[in-house]
Amino acid sequence: MLVVPVKEGENIERALKKYKKKYEKTGIMRELRSRKEFEKPSVTERQQKIKAAYKQRMRSAEI
């Protein structure tokens, strides 16, 4: 369970923003989406390789 401490006089929108940020960091939604359908390990591995190649290209382009 996520707990977001709210200070005296703090805006509700700010507290909601903190809650949403904490919720995103837990990765619950990502996990739910990944469990929605089964994906073969080979497909997952291929996607990871494609992402890694993309990241490497972006890093080499920066330098």
A tleap script that builds the chain and sets N, CA, C and O, in Angstrom:
source leaprc.protein.ff14SB
mol = sequence {
  NMET LEU VAL VAL PRO VAL LYS GLU GLY GLU
  ASN ILE GLU ARG ALA LEU LYS LYS TYR LYS
  LYS LYS TYR GLU LYS THR GLY ILE MET ARG
  GLU LEU ARG SER ARG LYS GLU PHE GLU LYS
  PRO SER VAL THR GLU ARG GLN GLN LYS ILE
  LYS ALA ALA TYR LYS GLN ARG MET ARG SER
  ALA GLU CILE
}
set mol.1.N position { 0.832 -1.173 0.000 }
set mol.1.CA position { 0.000 0.000 0.000 }
set mol.1.C position { 0.884 1.247 0.000 }
set mol.1.O position { 1.835 1.354 0.774 }
set mol.2.N position { 0.556 2.163 -0.865 }
set mol.2.CA position { 1.324 3.401 -0.967 }
set mol.2.C position { 0.812 4.426 0.039 }
set mol.2.O position { -0.394 4.625 0.190 }
set mol.3.N position { 1.736 5.058 0.707 }
set mol.3.CA position { 1.393 6.098 1.661 }
set mol.3.C position { 2.102 7.376 1.249 }
set mol.3.O position { 3.318 7.396 1.058 }
set mol.4.N position { 1.328 8.434 1.115 }
set mol.4.CA position { 1.888 9.733 0.758 }
set mol.4.C position { 1.583 10.694 1.904 }
set mol.4.O position { 0.427 11.062 2.114 }
set mol.5.N position { 2.597 11.095 2.633 }
set mol.5.CA position { 2.348 12.036 3.729 }
set mol.5.C position { 1.972 13.420 3.182 }
set mol.5.O position { 2.645 13.958 2.303 }
set mol.6.N position { 0.888 13.979 3.718 }
set mol.6.CA position { 0.424 15.291 3.291 }
set mol.6.C position { 0.667 16.267 4.435 }
set mol.6.O position { 0.207 16.057 5.558 }
set mol.7.N position { 1.390 17.325 4.135 }
set mol.7.CA position { 1.697 18.327 5.152 }
set mol.7.C position { 0.499 19.253 5.374 }
set mol.7.O position { -0.394 19.356 4.533 }
set mol.8.N position { 0.507 19.900 6.490 }
set mol.8.CA position { -0.560 20.840 6.835 }
set mol.8.C position { -0.633 21.953 5.791 }
set mol.8.O position { 0.360 22.628 5.520 }
set mol.9.N position { -1.801 22.134 5.218 }
set mol.9.CA position { -2.000 23.192 4.239 }
set mol.9.C position { -1.493 22.869 2.838 }
set mol.9.O position { -1.490 23.738 1.966 }
set mol.10.N position { -1.064 21.628 2.614 }
set mol.10.CA position { -0.560 21.251 1.281 }
set mol.10.C position { -1.730 21.040 0.324 }
set mol.10.O position { -2.789 20.548 0.715 }
set mol.11.N position { -1.527 21.406 -0.889 }
set mol.11.CA position { -2.549 21.305 -1.918 }
set mol.11.C position { -2.843 19.835 -2.244 }
set mol.11.O position { -1.927 19.015 -2.293 }
set mol.12.N position { -4.108 19.508 -2.464 }
set mol.12.CA position { -4.516 18.139 -2.794 }
set mol.12.C position { -3.909 17.710 -4.127 }
set mol.12.O position { -3.492 16.561 -4.276 }
set mol.13.N position { -3.857 18.618 -5.092 }
set mol.13.CA position { -3.305 18.274 -6.403 }
set mol.13.C position { -1.848 17.861 -6.286 }
set mol.13.O position { -1.395 16.950 -6.979 }
set mol.14.N position { -1.116 18.535 -5.406 }
set mol.14.CA position { 0.287 18.192 -5.214 }
set mol.14.C position { 0.427 16.798 -4.608 }
set mol.14.O position { 1.296 16.021 -5.002 }
set mol.15.N position { -0.443 16.493 -3.642 }
set mol.15.CA position { -0.422 15.168 -3.015 }
set mol.15.C position { -0.760 14.087 -4.038 }
set mol.15.O position { -0.151 13.017 -4.039 }
set mol.16.N position { -1.727 14.363 -4.906 }
set mol.16.CA position { -2.083 13.410 -5.961 }
set mol.16.C position { -0.917 13.195 -6.919 }
set mol.16.O position { -0.661 12.074 -7.359 }
set mol.17.N position { -0.222 14.270 -7.234 }
set mol.17.CA position { 0.925 14.177 -8.127 }
set mol.17.C position { 2.005 13.284 -7.525 }
set mol.17.O position { 2.598 12.461 -8.222 }
set mol.18.N position { 2.261 13.453 -6.213 }
set mol.18.CA position { 3.233 12.611 -5.521 }
set mol.18.C position { 2.809 11.143 -5.558 }
set mol.18.O position { 3.622 10.248 -5.785 }
set mol.19.N position { 1.503 10.921 -5.325 }
set mol.19.CA position { 0.979 9.558 -5.326 }
set mol.19.C position { 1.162 8.909 -6.695 }
set mol.19.O position { 1.609 7.766 -6.793 }
set mol.20.N position { 0.817 9.638 -7.739 }
set mol.20.CA position { 0.940 9.101 -9.090 }
set mol.20.C position { 2.387 8.755 -9.427 }
set mol.20.O position { 2.662 7.737 -10.062 }
set mol.21.N position { 3.312 9.620 -8.990 }
set mol.21.CA position { 4.728 9.388 -9.258 }
set mol.21.C position { 5.200 8.121 -8.542 }
set mol.21.O position { 5.917 7.306 -9.122 }
set mol.22.N position { 4.794 7.960 -7.276 }
set mol.22.CA position { 5.165 6.764 -6.520 }
set mol.22.C position { 4.581 5.524 -7.175 }
set mol.22.O position { 5.251 4.497 -7.283 }
set mol.23.N position { 3.321 5.621 -7.614 }
set mol.23.CA position { 2.636 4.496 -8.236 }
set mol.23.C position { 3.344 4.072 -9.519 }
set mol.23.O position { 3.490 2.880 -9.786 }
set mol.24.N position { 3.782 5.044 -10.307 }
set mol.24.CA position { 4.499 4.749 -11.543 }
set mol.24.C position { 5.813 4.030 -11.262 }
set mol.24.O position { 6.191 3.104 -11.980 }
set mol.25.N position { 6.508 4.466 -10.203 }
set mol.25.CA position { 7.796 3.871 -9.870 }
set mol.25.C position { 7.666 2.408 -9.456 }
set mol.25.O position { 8.605 1.631 -9.630 }
set mol.26.N position { 6.508 2.023 -8.908 }
set mol.26.CA position { 6.339 0.633 -8.493 }
set mol.26.C position { 6.273 -0.303 -9.691 }
set mol.26.O position { 6.627 -1.476 -9.577 }
set mol.27.N position { 5.825 0.200 -10.836 }
set mol.27.CA position { 5.789 -0.607 -12.052 }
set mol.27.C position { 4.615 -1.562 -12.116 }
set mol.27.O position { 4.652 -2.531 -12.874 }
set mol.28.N position { 3.580 -1.312 -11.345 }
set mol.28.CA position { 2.423 -2.206 -11.316 }
set mol.28.C position { 1.732 -2.259 -12.677 }
set mol.28.O position { 1.403 -3.340 -13.166 }
set mol.29.N position { 1.515 -1.101 -13.285 }
set mol.29.CA position { 0.809 -1.074 -14.568 }
set mol.29.C position { 1.608 -1.780 -15.658 }
set mol.29.O position { 1.037 -2.486 -16.489 }
set mol.30.N position { 2.925 -1.592 -15.659 }
set mol.30.CA position { 3.756 -2.275 -16.658 }
set mol.30.C position { 3.631 -3.783 -16.510 }
set mol.30.O position { 3.502 -4.511 -17.494 }
set mol.31.N position { 3.671 -4.236 -15.272 }
set mol.31.CA position { 3.586 -5.670 -15.030 }
set mol.31.C position { 2.216 -6.214 -15.436 }
set mol.31.O position { 2.126 -7.287 -16.032 }
set mol.32.N position { 1.155 -5.482 -15.117 }
set mol.32.CA position { -0.186 -5.922 -15.504 }
set mol.32.C position { -0.311 -6.028 -17.019 }
set mol.32.O position { -0.890 -6.984 -17.535 }
set mol.33.N position { 0.233 -5.047 -17.725 }
set mol.33.CA position { 0.151 -5.076 -19.188 }
set mol.33.C position { 0.963 -6.238 -19.762 }
set mol.33.O position { 0.556 -6.863 -20.741 }
set mol.34.N position { 2.104 -6.519 -19.150 }
set mol.34.CA position { 2.926 -7.612 -19.666 }
set mol.34.C position { 2.284 -8.965 -19.379 }
set mol.34.O position { 2.466 -9.911 -20.145 }
set mol.35.N position { 1.532 -9.065 -18.280 }
set mol.35.CA position { 0.875 -10.328 -17.945 }
set mol.35.C position { -0.422 -10.540 -18.712 }
set mol.35.O position { -0.980 -11.637 -18.708 }
set mol.36.N position { -0.893 -9.506 -19.360 }
set mol.36.CA position { -2.158 -9.583 -20.083 }
set mol.36.C position { -2.104 -10.658 -21.168 }
set mol.36.O position { -3.065 -11.404 -21.358 }
set mol.37.N position { -0.996 -10.732 -21.865 }
set mol.37.CA position { -0.809 -11.726 -22.920 }
set mol.37.C position { 0.533 -12.415 -22.707 }
set mol.37.O position { 1.490 -11.802 -22.233 }
set mol.38.N position { 0.591 -13.676 -23.057 }
set mol.38.CA position { 1.857 -14.388 -22.951 }
set mol.38.C position { 2.739 -14.005 -24.123 }
set mol.38.O position { 2.275 -13.901 -25.259 }
set mol.39.N position { 3.994 -13.801 -23.840 }
set mol.39.CA position { 4.959 -13.474 -24.879 }
set mol.39.C position { 6.110 -14.464 -24.793 }
set mol.39.O position { 6.681 -14.688 -23.725 }
set mol.40.N position { 6.434 -15.045 -25.922 }
set mol.40.CA position { 7.507 -16.037 -25.927 }
set mol.40.C position { 8.822 -15.401 -25.490 }
set mol.40.O position { 9.079 -14.234 -25.785 }
set mol.41.N position { 9.657 -16.169 -24.785 }
set mol.41.CA position { 10.948 -15.636 -24.344 }
set mol.41.C position { 11.812 -15.147 -25.504 }
set mol.41.O position { 12.558 -14.179 -25.356 }
set mol.42.N position { 11.718 -15.802 -26.641 }
set mol.42.CA position { 12.529 -15.383 -27.784 }
set mol.42.C position { 12.099 -14.000 -28.283 }
set mol.42.O position { 12.933 -13.204 -28.714 }
set mol.43.N position { 10.810 -13.723 -28.223 }
set mol.43.CA position { 10.306 -12.416 -28.653 }
set mol.43.C position { 10.768 -11.337 -27.680 }
set mol.43.O position { 11.182 -10.253 -28.092 }
set mol.44.N position { 10.696 -11.639 -26.394 }
set mol.44.CA position { 11.142 -10.693 -25.368 }
set mol.44.C position { 12.619 -10.383 -25.537 }
set mol.44.O position { 13.032 -9.226 -25.459 }
set mol.45.N position { 13.416 -11.424 -25.768 }
set mol.45.CA position { 14.858 -11.255 -25.942 }
set mol.45.C position { 15.163 -10.403 -27.170 }
set mol.45.O position { 16.042 -9.542 -27.128 }
set mol.46.N position { 14.442 -10.640 -28.258 }
set mol.46.CA position { 14.641 -9.881 -29.488 }
set mol.46.C position { 14.327 -8.401 -29.253 }
set mol.46.O position { 15.062 -7.528 -29.715 }
set mol.47.N position { 13.229 -8.119 -28.532 }
set mol.47.CA position { 12.866 -6.736 -28.255 }
set mol.47.C position { 13.922 -6.046 -27.391 }
set mol.47.O position { 14.230 -4.872 -27.597 }
set mol.48.N position { 14.467 -6.774 -26.433 }
set mol.48.CA position { 15.512 -6.194 -25.585 }
set mol.48.C position { 16.754 -5.857 -26.397 }
set mol.48.O position { 17.388 -4.827 -26.171 }
set mol.49.N position { 17.105 -6.740 -27.359 }
set mol.49.CA position { 18.262 -6.478 -28.211 }
set mol.49.C position { 18.036 -5.250 -29.088 }
set mol.49.O position { 18.947 -4.448 -29.292 }
set mol.50.N position { 16.824 -5.111 -29.603 }
set mol.50.CA position { 16.501 -3.958 -30.449 }
set mol.50.C position { 16.591 -2.674 -29.629 }
set mol.50.O position { 17.132 -1.674 -30.102 }
set mol.51.N position { 16.063 -2.694 -28.400 }
set mol.51.CA position { 16.136 -1.521 -27.525 }
set mol.51.C position { 17.580 -1.165 -27.200 }
set mol.51.O position { 17.955 0.008 -27.197 }
set mol.52.N position { 18.389 -2.188 -26.924 }
set mol.52.CA position { 19.789 -1.955 -26.575 }
set mol.52.C position { 20.527 -1.330 -27.760 }
set mol.52.O position { 21.332 -0.418 -27.577 }
set mol.53.N position { 20.256 -1.817 -28.969 }
set mol.53.CA position { 20.900 -1.267 -30.155 }
set mol.53.C position { 20.479 0.186 -30.361 }
set mol.53.O position { 21.298 1.029 -30.729 }
set mol.54.N position { 19.216 0.469 -30.126 }
set mol.54.CA position { 18.710 1.837 -30.269 }
set mol.54.C position { 19.395 2.769 -29.269 }
set mol.54.O position { 19.848 3.857 -29.626 }
set mol.55.N position { 19.463 2.326 -28.013 }
set mol.55.CA position { 20.115 3.137 -26.985 }
set mol.55.C position { 21.577 3.396 -27.331 }
set mol.55.O position { 22.078 4.506 -27.151 }
set mol.56.N position { 22.258 2.365 -27.829 }
set mol.56.CA position { 23.671 2.510 -28.179 }
set mol.56.C position { 23.841 3.515 -29.317 }
set mol.56.O position { 24.761 4.333 -29.295 }
set mol.57.N position { 22.955 3.452 -30.310 }
set mol.57.CA position { 23.020 4.405 -31.417 }
set mol.57.C position { 22.793 5.835 -30.930 }
set mol.57.O position { 23.470 6.762 -31.375 }
set mol.58.N position { 21.839 6.010 -30.015 }
set mol.58.CA position { 21.550 7.345 -29.491 }
set mol.58.C position { 22.738 7.885 -28.686 }
set mol.58.O position { 23.079 9.063 -28.788 }
set mol.59.N position { 23.355 7.026 -27.898 }
set mol.59.CA position { 24.517 7.454 -27.100 }
set mol.59.C position { 25.694 7.807 -27.988 }
set mol.59.O position { 26.396 8.784 -27.728 }
set mol.60.N position { 25.917 7.023 -29.032 }
set mol.60.CA position { 27.042 7.304 -29.917 }
set mol.60.C position { 26.783 8.567 -30.743 }
set mol.60.O position { 27.726 9.248 -31.144 }
set mol.61.N position { 25.525 8.877 -30.995 }
set mol.61.CA position { 25.185 10.093 -31.736 }
set mol.61.C position { 25.420 11.338 -30.876 }
set mol.61.O position { 25.724 12.406 -31.408 }
set mol.62.N position { 25.284 11.211 -29.567 }
set mol.62.CA position { 25.491 12.350 -28.660 }
set mol.62.C position { 26.950 12.783 -28.628 }
set mol.62.O position { 27.254 13.975 -28.569 }
set mol.63.N position { 27.833 11.819 -28.667 }
set mol.63.CA position { 29.268 12.095 -28.520 }
set mol.63.C position { 29.890 12.596 -29.780 }
set mol.63.O position { 31.090 12.871 -29.809 }
savepdb mol mol.pdb
quit
